[in-house]
Amino acid sequence: MPQTVLYIDDDVALGRLAERYLGRAGYALKHAVDGATGLALAEAGGIDAIVLDHYLRAETGQDVLRGLKERGIELPVIYVTGSSEATIAIDALKSGASDYVIKTVGDEFWSLMENAIRQSIANAELRRAKEKAEAEIRIGKDRAEVLLAEVNHRVANSLALVAALIRLQVTSSRS
């Protein structure tokens, strides 16, 4: 089953190009022309990564990043803009975007985009696997502590029983 990319950009023609290029790369694409639609699609699930344009009609990609954070949606976001202002990239990365691609004309943009998507999805999968492994380690540690407490309790009971038997024997040998 192909991985699904949510493409949030108000440019419908660019959305069709994204569908074509990313489709060839093996991705299924859902296109949203505004942040509200994009957030609704992300919230519905089934999305592996988001490509988010900075300049949308009524908002910016920063607004969408805030909306994702408020809803607790943790998906890799590739932030895209035609602007070469470094502050836009820095702000996007600080706000939770996993990568940044400058929008250019030509096929190199799509290969950069595909690479960013693939790498962001792989990093997200590794992060989830790490979190799962850490959770399993915590569960194992908790079980081991419970077992150790039970062993300590049983050993203490056995030692108390042995001590009582020895006292009984000492008492009976004196008599």
PASE-312704 format. One record per residue (C-alpha): residue in one letter; x, y, z. Coordinates in steps of 0.02 Angstrom, whole numbers, padded with zeros to 5 digits, always signed. Layout:
<marvos>
aXYZ/...
</marvos>
This chain:
<marvos>
m+00000+00000+00000/p+00075+00168-00049/q+00115+00299+00081/t-00003+00448+00079/v+00057+00627+00070/l-00057+00773+00113/y-00013+00919+00000/i-00075+01086+00070/d-00058+01222-00062/d-00186+01345-00131/d-00117+01323-00308/v-00229+01192-00389/a-00115+01172-00542/l+00034+01139-00429/g-00071+01013-00335/r-00101+00918-00497/l+00086+00923-00537/a+00122+00858-00362/e-00001+00717-00389/r+00086+00671-00551/y+00267+00681-00490/l+00239+00606-00319/g+00123+00474-00393/r+00266+00417-00505/a+00373+00405-00349/g+00246+00285-00273/y+00150+00403-00158/a-00038+00428-00147/l-00081+00612-00134/k-00221+00708-00050/h-00230+00892-00095/a-00300+01029+00016/v-00312+01209-00045/d-00320+01286+00129/g-00265+01255+00307/a-00436+01207+00376/t-00461+01071+00245/g-00283+01011+00272/l-00305+01002+00460/a-00468+00905+00439/l-00384+00780+00322/a-00235+00761+00440/e-00352+00735+00588/a-00449+00601+00492/g-00290+00497+00484/g-00210+00390+00350/i-00077+00522+00314/d+00108+00481+00319/a+00180+00655+00284/i+00124+00831+00247/v+00193+00950+00117/l+00145+01124+00173/d+00160+01284+00072/h+00205+01442+00168/y+00096+01565+00073/l-00087+01514+00074/r-00232+01630+00029/a-00300+01670+00202/e-00156+01609+00311/t+00022+01549+00314/g+00096+01378+00339/q+00145+01436+00514/d-00040+01447+00558/v-00063+01268+00497/l+00088+01209+00597/r+00011+01287+00753/g-00154+01200+00713/l-00066+01032+00697/k+00021+01058+00864/e-00141+01111+00952/r-00228+00953+00889/g-00083+00841+00940/i-00053+00784+00761/e+00126+00724+00749/l+00166+00698+00566/p+00324+00743+00471/v+00297+00911+00384/i+00399+00968+00235/y+00384+01157+00228/v+00386+01235+00054/t+00397+01415-00006/g+00455+01512-00155/s+00539+01638-00040/s+00724+01622-00007/e+00711+01712+00161/a+00808+01610+00287/t+00695+01667+00430/i+00546+01576+00352/a+00644+01412+00352/i+00709+01438+00528/d+00536+01482+00596/a+00460+01330+00510/l+00590+01212+00581/k+00571+01288+00755/s+00382+01265+00740/g+00397+01079+00707/a+00428+01058+00521/s+00545+00913+00488/d+00618+00983+00327/y+00615+01133+00213/v+00617+01143+00022/i+00626+01301-00082/k+00499+01301-00223/t+00585+01314-00392/v+00535+01287-00572/g+00590+01122-00643/d+00611+00940-00602/e+00746+00966-00469/f+00612+01035-00353/w+00514+00873-00365/s+00666+00763-00336/l+00712+00869-00184/m+00532+00855-00125/e+00528+00667-00147/n+00692+00648-00054/a+00630+00760+00089/i+00468+00660+00102/r+00557+00492+00102/q+00684+00548+00232/s+00553+00630+00344/i+00442+00475+00342/a+00592+00363+00381/n+00644+00477+00526/a+00466+00477+00595/e+00459+00287+00586/l+00626+00273+00677/r+00566+00394+00811/r+00405+00293+00836/a+00505+00130+00846/k+00622+00209+00974/e+00475+00269+01079/k+00395+00096+01071/a+00558+00012+01122/e+00579+00133+01267/a+00401+00097+01324/e+00434-00090+01317/i+00594-00066+01417/r+00497+00031+01550/i+00366-00107+01559/g+00502-00239+01574/k+00590-00140+01710/d+00426-00121+01806/r+00394-00309+01793/a+00571-00348+01851/e+00549-00233+02002/v+00386-00319+02048/l+00468-00491+02030/l+00618-00436+02133/a+00504-00372+02271/e+00411-00538+02270/v+00575-00637+02278/n+00636-00526+02421/h+00472-00555+02513/r+00481-00744+02490/v+00664-00753+02542/a+00626-00648+02697/n+00481-00766+02741/s+00592-00919+02713/l+00731-00846+02822/a+00604-00804+02958/l+00541-00984+02951/v+00719-01053+02961/a+00759-00936+03107/a+00601-00993+03197/l+00646-01176+03170/i+00822-01146+03235/r+00755-01058+03390/l+00633-01201+03416/q+00773-01326+03400/v+00887-01227+03518/t+00744-01214+03643/s+00704-01401+03632/s+00889-01451+03647/r+00907-01349+03809/s+00763-01437+03887/
</marvos>
